[in-house]
Amino acid sequence: RIRTLTLELALPDTEIIRILQEEGFKISRSSLYRRRIDMGIVRKVRGIDA
């Protein structure tokens, strides 16, 4: 099941990752950076429910 979570843009990467992990997303710093490059900015992060 894919879901989308919208995050505050001003949050630092470590905080974004922590929130995503608490929400049950599997994400790492490297995948976050890849998404930032792909989208220009991390606004919506997609992940798979754990």
Backbone as a printed PyTorch tensor [residue, N CA C, xyz], in Angstrom:
tensor([[[ 0.8460, -1.1840,  0.0000],
         [ 0.0000,  0.0000,  0.0000],
         [ 0.8820,  1.2350,  0.0000]],

        [[ 0.6570,  2.0930, -0.9850],
         [ 1.4330,  3.3310, -1.0860],
         [ 0.6060,  4.4620, -0.4780]],

        [[ 1.2650,  5.3140,  0.2690],
         [ 0.5710,  6.4960,  0.7590],
         [ 1.5180,  7.6780,  0.6890]],

        [[ 0.9710,  8.8620,  0.7260],
         [ 1.7680, 10.0770,  0.6110],
         [ 1.6210, 10.8880,  1.8890]],

        [[ 2.7290, 11.4060,  2.3510],
         [ 2.7550, 12.2220,  3.5600],
         [ 3.3280, 13.5800,  3.1650]],

        [[ 2.6600, 14.6520,  3.5190],
         [ 3.1620, 15.9920,  3.2160],
         [ 3.8470, 16.5470,  4.4580]],

        [[ 5.0700, 17.0220,  4.2750],
         [ 5.8630, 17.5030,  5.4070],
         [ 6.1910, 18.9820,  5.2470]],

        [[ 6.4620, 19.6140,  6.3690],
         [ 6.8870, 21.0090,  6.3770],
         [ 8.2590, 21.1120,  5.7160]],

        [[ 8.3920, 22.0180,  4.7500],
         [ 9.6340, 22.1170,  3.9840],
         [10.8180, 22.5570,  4.8370]],

        [[10.5530, 23.3060,  5.8980],
         [11.6520, 23.8590,  6.6810],
         [12.3330, 22.8370,  7.5880]],

        [[11.7490, 21.6640,  7.7250],
         [12.3410, 20.6780,  8.6320],
         [13.6910, 20.1910,  8.1180]],

        [[14.6420, 19.9630,  9.0270],
         [15.9200, 19.3800,  8.6090],
         [15.7410, 17.9170,  8.2220]],

        [[16.6560, 17.4190,  7.3910],
         [16.5610, 16.0460,  6.8800],
         [16.4270, 15.0140,  7.9920]],

        [[17.2010, 15.1790,  9.0670],
         [17.1630, 14.1760, 10.1310],
         [15.7830, 14.1260, 10.7760]],

        [[15.1480, 15.2930, 10.8920],
         [13.8090, 15.3580, 11.4780],
         [12.7870, 14.7350, 10.5330]],

        [[12.9200, 15.0040,  9.2400],
         [12.0330, 14.3980,  8.2400],
         [12.1390, 12.8790,  8.3020]],

        [[13.3630, 12.3760,  8.3380],
         [13.5770, 10.9250,  8.3830],
         [12.9650, 10.3400,  9.6540]],

        [[13.1570, 11.0190, 10.7830],
         [12.6240, 10.5220, 12.0530],
         [11.0940, 10.4540, 12.0070]],

        [[10.4730, 11.4950, 11.4960],
         [ 9.0070, 11.5120, 11.3940],
         [ 8.5310, 10.3870, 10.4860]],

        [[ 9.1920, 10.2220,  9.3510],
         [ 8.7890,  9.1650,  8.4160],
         [ 8.9160,  7.7950,  9.0570]],

        [[10.0010,  7.5870,  9.7920],
         [10.1880,  6.2890, 10.4370],
         [ 9.1110,  6.0600, 11.4950]],

        [[ 8.7460,  7.1070, 12.2290],
         [ 7.6660,  6.9840, 13.2130],
         [ 6.3410,  6.6550, 12.5390]],

        [[ 6.1540,  7.1750, 11.3170],
         [ 4.9260,  6.9160, 10.5610],
         [ 4.9450,  5.5400,  9.9090]],

        [[ 6.0600,  4.8340, 10.0180],
         [ 6.1300,  3.4830,  9.4870],
         [ 6.7140,  3.3950,  8.0840]],

        [[ 7.2950,  4.4980,  7.6060],
         [ 7.9570,  4.4660,  6.3110],
         [ 9.3650,  3.9260,  6.4780]],

        [[ 9.8170,  3.1910,  5.4670],
         [11.2160,  2.7760,  5.4500],
         [11.9400,  3.7880,  4.5710]],

        [[12.8070,  4.5810,  5.1600],
         [13.5080,  5.6020,  4.3790],
         [14.8750,  5.8290,  4.9950]],

        [[15.8110,  6.1760,  4.1380],
         [17.1620,  6.4760,  4.5970],
         [17.5430,  7.8510,  4.0690]],

        [[18.6130,  8.3790,  4.6010],
         [19.0940,  9.6800,  4.1610],
         [19.3830,  9.6830,  2.6610]],

        [[19.9830,  8.5970,  2.1530],
         [20.3340,  8.5630,  0.7290],
         [19.0930,  8.5950, -0.1590]],

        [[18.0380,  7.8750,  0.2350],
         [16.8290,  7.8980, -0.5890],
         [16.1390,  9.2580, -0.4910]],

        [[16.2740,  9.9160,  0.6560],
         [15.7190, 11.2590,  0.8090],
         [16.4310, 12.2240, -0.1330]],

        [[17.7440, 12.1500, -0.1960],
         [18.4920, 13.0050, -1.1090],
         [18.1360, 12.7200, -2.5580]],

        [[17.9660, 11.4400, -2.9120],
         [17.5700, 11.1050, -4.2840],
         [16.2460, 11.7590, -4.6280]],

        [[15.2880, 11.6960, -3.6990],
         [13.9930, 12.3180, -3.9610],
         [14.1250, 13.8280, -4.0810]],

        [[14.9800, 14.4060, -3.2830],
         [15.1640, 15.8590, -3.3380],
         [15.6960, 16.2510, -4.7130]],

        [[16.6310, 15.4600, -5.2310],
         [17.1720, 15.7160, -6.5640],
         [16.0810, 15.5280, -7.6210]],

        [[15.3270, 14.4300, -7.5070],
         [14.2830, 14.1370, -8.4940],
         [13.2030, 15.2140, -8.5290]],

        [[12.7830, 15.6980, -7.3620],
         [11.6380, 16.5980, -7.2830],
         [12.0460, 18.0530, -7.1370]],

        [[13.3250, 18.2910, -6.9470],
         [13.7810, 19.6510, -6.7240],
         [13.7440, 20.0100, -5.2510]],

        [[12.7700, 19.5060, -4.5350],
         [12.6380, 19.7840, -3.1090],
         [11.7710, 18.6900, -2.4980]],

        [[12.0300, 18.3730, -1.2570],
         [11.2430, 17.3220, -0.6180],
         [ 9.9550, 17.9550, -0.1050]],

        [[ 8.8670, 17.6510, -0.7490],
         [ 7.5890, 18.1900, -0.3280],
         [ 6.6540, 17.0520,  0.0150]],

        [[ 6.5340, 16.1240, -0.9110],
         [ 5.7550, 14.9290, -0.6270],
         [ 6.6880, 13.7480, -0.7350]],

        [[ 6.6700, 12.9130,  0.2590],
         [ 7.5400, 11.7480,  0.2670],
         [ 6.6450, 10.5310,  0.2380]],

        [[ 6.8830,  9.6660, -0.7280],
         [ 6.0980,  8.4520, -0.8130],
         [ 6.8560,  7.3220, -0.1780]],

        [[ 6.1270,  6.4530,  0.4630],
         [ 6.7720,  5.3080,  1.0790],
         [ 5.8030,  4.1570,  1.1690]],

        [[ 6.3250,  3.0300,  1.4930],
         [ 5.5160,  1.8340,  1.6170],
         [ 5.3440,  1.5470,  3.1000]],

        [[ 4.1220,  1.2810,  3.4980],
         [ 3.8640,  0.9620,  4.9030],
         [ 4.6930, -0.2310,  5.3370]],

        [[ 5.2710, -0.1420,  6.5150],
         [ 6.0650, -1.2510,  7.0370],
         [ 5.1380, -2.3920,  7.4210]]])
